[in-house]
Amino acid sequence: MSQSVGRVPQRRNARSNRARILATARQELGRNPDITLEELARASGVVRRTLFGHFPGRAALLAALAEEAAEALQTAVAVEAPVAEPADRALAHFTLSMWPVGDRYRMLLSLARRDLGVERVDEILKPARVRVTGILEQGQRDGVFHPHLPPAVLSAGLEAMTVALLEEVNTGAFEDDGTRVAVATLIAAGVPEERALTVVDDAAATAAAEHVADD
């Protein structure tokens, strides 16, 4: 019995250390993609042995961050959109809900080609791309978005723009809570600027009210 009771705090401590290491890695890798695991251990407040006990190498740490990012994105994508929501509002709402996830894991973008591989990043982003493509298809049918590009192609273009903006956040050249990105996304999809601003303001207000209600 004493052994079983003794293991519980150890497991909790291990989970806490792992979570702290990952949280620190998200922050520090964004500042310095070349940070060593020894430096990361010090920044996390754990000894080198503890960090290597959870992540035996850089590849294992990045794989854990990628898995964490994939789960967070899938959770955001799984949120049901309001019934009969116009496509422009649906795209604004989705962009606003996805930006915090992208902002939290944007350091993975700088590591994608070198460490994770483009294929892994593409796999992580796929659920969002599929969702946006569906919204664009609806909007083009309804005349809300311009049909100048096929929905899947337009979705890929909007994704590339969002990734580029996240990379600019990494460099410190750009800062946003998601609203400017949402407006830019609607405009790129063919929504007039004035309408885009109104839709995003309404969607942001709704999201803020829902957040207060959940609290």
C-alpha positions as CSV (number, residue, x, y, z in Angstrom):
1,M,0.0,0.0,0.0
2,S,2.8,2.5,0.9
3,Q,4.5,1.8,-2.4
4,S,1.3,2.5,-4.3
5,V,0.6,5.7,-2.4
6,G,4.2,6.8,-2.9
7,R,4.0,6.4,-6.7
8,V,1.1,8.8,-7.1
9,P,3.0,12.0,-6.1
10,Q,5.9,10.8,-8.3
11,R,3.6,10.4,-11.3
12,R,2.0,13.8,-10.7
13,N,5.4,15.3,-10.4
14,A,6.5,13.7,-13.6
15,R,3.5,15.0,-15.4
16,S,4.1,18.5,-14.0
17,N,7.7,18.4,-15.1
18,R,6.8,17.3,-18.6
19,A,4.1,20.0,-19.0
20,R,6.5,22.6,-17.7
21,I,9.2,21.5,-20.1
22,L,6.8,21.6,-23.1
23,A,5.5,25.0,-22.1
24,T,9.0,26.4,-21.8
25,A,10.0,24.8,-25.1
26,R,7.1,26.6,-26.8
27,Q,8.3,29.9,-25.5
28,E,12.1,29.4,-25.8
29,L,12.1,27.8,-29.2
30,G,10.2,30.7,-30.6
31,R,13.0,33.0,-29.4
32,N,15.9,30.7,-30.3
33,P,15.2,27.7,-32.5
34,D,18.8,26.5,-31.8
35,I,18.5,26.4,-28.1
36,T,20.1,23.3,-26.6
37,L,18.4,20.8,-24.4
38,E,20.7,21.7,-21.6
39,E,19.7,25.3,-21.9
40,L,16.1,24.3,-22.1
41,A,16.4,22.2,-18.9
42,R,17.8,25.3,-17.0
43,A,15.0,27.5,-18.4
44,S,12.4,24.9,-17.3
45,G,13.9,24.7,-13.8
46,V,14.7,21.0,-14.0
47,V,18.0,19.1,-14.1
48,R,19.3,17.8,-17.3
49,R,18.5,14.2,-16.3
50,T,14.9,15.0,-15.7
51,L,14.5,16.6,-19.2
52,F,16.3,13.7,-20.9
53,G,14.1,11.2,-18.9
54,H,11.1,12.7,-20.7
55,F,12.7,13.6,-24.0
56,P,15.8,11.6,-24.9
57,G,16.7,14.0,-27.7
58,R,15.6,17.0,-29.7
59,A,13.6,14.9,-32.1
60,A,11.5,13.5,-29.2
61,L,10.8,16.9,-27.8
62,L,9.7,18.3,-31.2
63,A,7.6,15.3,-31.9
64,A,5.8,15.8,-28.5
65,L,5.2,19.5,-29.4
66,A,3.9,18.5,-32.8
67,E,1.5,16.0,-31.3
68,E,0.3,18.6,-28.8
69,A,-0.2,21.1,-31.6
70,A,-2.2,18.6,-33.7
71,E,-4.5,17.8,-30.7
72,A,-5.1,21.5,-30.0
73,L,-5.9,22.2,-33.6
74,Q,-8.2,19.1,-33.9
75,T,-10.1,20.3,-30.8
76,A,-10.6,23.8,-32.3
77,V,-11.7,22.3,-35.6
78,A,-14.2,20.0,-33.9
79,V,-16.1,23.0,-32.4
80,E,-19.5,23.1,-34.1
81,A,-20.3,26.2,-36.1
82,P,-23.6,27.9,-35.5
83,V,-26.5,26.6,-37.6
84,A,-27.1,28.5,-40.8
85,E,-24.2,30.8,-40.2
86,P,-23.3,32.9,-43.4
87,A,-20.1,31.7,-44.9
88,D,-18.2,35.0,-44.4
89,R,-19.1,35.0,-40.7
90,A,-18.2,31.3,-40.5
91,L,-14.8,32.0,-42.0
92,A,-14.2,34.9,-39.6
93,H,-15.3,32.9,-36.6
94,F,-13.1,30.0,-37.6
95,T,-10.1,32.2,-38.2
96,L,-10.5,33.9,-34.8
97,S,-10.8,30.5,-33.1
98,M,-7.7,29.1,-34.9
99,W,-5.4,32.1,-34.4
100,P,-4.6,31.4,-30.7
101,V,-3.7,27.9,-31.6
102,G,-1.4,29.0,-34.4
103,D,0.1,31.7,-32.2
104,R,0.8,29.2,-29.4
105,Y,2.6,26.8,-31.7
106,R,4.1,29.2,-34.2
107,M,7.6,28.3,-33.2
108,L,7.1,25.0,-35.0
109,L,7.0,26.9,-38.3
110,S,10.6,27.9,-38.0
111,L,11.5,24.3,-37.3
112,A,9.3,22.7,-39.9
113,R,11.7,22.2,-42.8
114,R,14.8,21.6,-40.7
115,D,13.5,19.3,-37.9
116,L,9.9,18.3,-38.3
117,G,9.6,18.0,-42.1
118,V,7.1,19.7,-44.3
119,E,5.0,16.5,-44.4
120,R,4.4,16.5,-40.7
121,V,3.4,20.2,-40.6
122,D,1.1,19.5,-43.6
123,E,-0.5,16.6,-41.6
124,I,-1.1,18.9,-38.6
125,L,-2.7,21.6,-40.7
126,K,-4.9,19.3,-42.8
127,P,-8.0,19.3,-40.5
128,A,-8.1,23.1,-40.7
129,R,-7.6,23.1,-44.4
130,V,-10.5,20.7,-44.9
131,R,-12.8,22.8,-42.8
132,V,-11.9,26.1,-44.6
133,T,-12.4,24.4,-47.9
134,G,-15.9,23.5,-46.9
135,I,-16.7,27.0,-45.8
136,L,-15.3,28.4,-49.1
137,E,-17.4,26.0,-51.1
138,Q,-20.5,27.1,-49.3
139,G,-19.6,30.8,-49.7
140,Q,-18.9,30.4,-53.4
141,R,-22.2,28.7,-53.9
142,D,-24.0,31.5,-52.0
143,G,-22.1,34.3,-53.9
144,V,-20.4,35.5,-50.7
145,F,-16.9,34.6,-52.0
146,H,-15.5,35.2,-55.5
147,P,-15.2,32.0,-57.5
148,H,-12.0,33.0,-59.2
149,L,-10.1,30.1,-57.6
150,P,-11.3,26.6,-56.8
151,P,-12.1,26.3,-53.0
152,A,-9.2,23.9,-52.3
153,V,-6.7,26.1,-54.1
154,L,-8.1,29.2,-52.3
155,S,-7.9,27.4,-49.0
156,A,-4.3,26.6,-49.6
157,G,-3.6,30.2,-50.4
158,L,-5.3,31.5,-47.3
159,E,-3.3,28.9,-45.2
160,A,-0.1,30.1,-46.7
161,M,-0.9,33.7,-45.9
162,T,-1.7,32.8,-42.3
163,V,1.5,30.8,-41.9
164,A,3.4,33.8,-43.4
165,L,1.8,36.1,-40.8
166,L,2.6,33.7,-38.0
167,E,6.2,33.7,-39.2
168,E,6.2,37.5,-39.0
169,V,5.0,37.3,-35.4
170,N,8.0,35.1,-34.8
171,T,10.3,37.8,-36.1
172,G,8.5,40.5,-34.0
173,A,7.4,42.4,-37.1
174,F,3.7,41.7,-36.6
175,E,1.4,41.3,-33.6
176,D,-2.3,40.5,-33.6
177,D,-5.1,39.0,-31.6
178,G,-6.6,37.4,-34.7
179,T,-8.9,40.2,-35.8
180,R,-6.6,41.7,-38.5
181,V,-5.8,38.3,-39.8
182,A,-9.5,37.5,-40.0
183,V,-10.2,40.7,-41.9
184,A,-7.3,40.0,-44.3
185,T,-8.6,36.4,-44.8
186,L,-12.1,37.6,-45.7
187,I,-10.8,40.2,-48.1
188,A,-8.5,37.7,-49.8
189,A,-11.6,35.4,-50.2
190,G,-13.4,38.3,-52.0
191,V,-15.4,40.0,-49.3
192,P,-15.4,43.8,-49.6
193,E,-13.3,45.5,-46.9
194,E,-16.2,47.3,-45.2
195,R,-18.2,44.1,-45.0
196,A,-15.2,42.2,-43.8
197,L,-14.6,44.7,-40.9
198,T,-18.2,44.5,-39.8
199,V,-18.3,40.7,-40.0
200,V,-15.1,40.3,-38.0
201,D,-16.2,42.8,-35.4
202,D,-19.5,40.9,-34.9
203,A,-17.8,37.6,-34.8
204,A,-15.2,38.8,-32.3
205,A,-17.9,40.3,-30.0
206,T,-19.8,37.0,-30.1
207,A,-16.7,35.0,-29.3
208,A,-16.0,37.3,-26.3
209,A,-19.5,37.0,-25.0
210,E,-19.4,33.2,-25.3
211,H,-16.1,33.2,-23.4
212,V,-17.6,35.3,-20.6
213,A,-20.6,33.0,-20.4
214,D,-18.4,29.9,-20.2
215,D,-16.5,31.5,-17.3
